[in-house]
């Protein structure tokens, strides 16, 4: 997402007074802020019908129902809308020409130029990108993914029909991966989490070979090794090798192209490379109820008893952060050291472009704010959205609803003390 054209002058700007909107709509649903903070969107009810509003102004058209609002990286407000028994996908108030029996699961390319959705029409399932539907549709489809460039899409599909109680046929394998509507030749008992390579040219998936064995398949070819379980695969950003968490002998490790590369843990998942591929991190459990992060196979000393999630790694691997939950409280852990603050809820950490700072949205005592490098912002509100660092890493964009008003604030990192 290119943030270089955003307004980064420090200061506060009132975008919309939500109090003034109360008389315009019967009710307003969950608020959504655009990435640049310039827009605030929501589903609203107007005299018994639904639409969406941006900065208090409603779309021209109303619908029977609107849901699944999301802003694209380009700041377009998108949503799924029911109209006269059909479903439409709407972008900034304009519906795609194609209509659907149902539509959901909005996906965006990295730069926001491509928008993909899962769709169903006449009992058949597939993907539509920028309104163009796959030529081939399927009886069942799950696990929809979009390539980073947005030109390709994939999902797990039922490749053969199966009647009721045809257990033997299911066990033999009737599922595979469809890429842009074209299926792999190989079929499996089940197909789960899929991933595209960074260039979008290859696809890997976790597959179930039979009732008891699992492995990873890459472009339709399964690894030779079989495991008790696997988690979603990841491509090395430089070499193109595929790594995935695998379970052997009741323990978990990471395997690359079928061969173990780490020691074994009680659990291991959500691996992530640095952009240059020099660092590999993953969430691990060193024993039951003891969660942390391992970097290149070495676990941090700081652990949590409930969970660790939302792992992020900087481009050069020098800054690694995740969320940790101890008991009922959340915090962030950065390069093995936990922030001192404990929160009722916390959201995925955000890293600065220079790899020096970490920010996160948090909730404490019913109020929401932003924390940078463990220091809380001086203001808190009834709503807050994901923070964004400026390209030079000197400022943080804080998008906050406070006192019924939505503000866009550009705050110097130096103010978080």
Buried (B, 14 or more C-beta within 10 A) or exposed (E): EEBEEBEBEEEEEEBBBBEEBEEEBEEBBEBBBBBBBBBBBBBBBBEEBBBBBBBBEBBEBBBBBBBBBBBBBBBBBBBBBBBEEBBBBBBBBEBBEBBBBEBBBBBBBBBBBBBBBBBBBEEBBBBBBBEEBBEEBBBBBBBBBBBBBBEBBBBBBBBEEBEEEEEEEBEBBBBBBBBBBEBBEBBBBBBBBBBBBBEBEBBBBBBBBEEEBBBBBBBBEBBEBBBBBBBBBBBBBEEBBBBBBBBBEEBBBBBBBBEEBBBBBBBBBBBBBBBEBBBBBBBBBBEEEBBBBBBEBEBBEBBBEBBBBBBBBBBEBBBBBBBBBBEEBBBBBBBBEBBEBBBBEBBBBBBBBBBBBBBBBBBBEEBBBBBBBBBBBEBBBBBBBBBBBBBEBBBBBBBBBBEBBBBBBBBEBEEBE
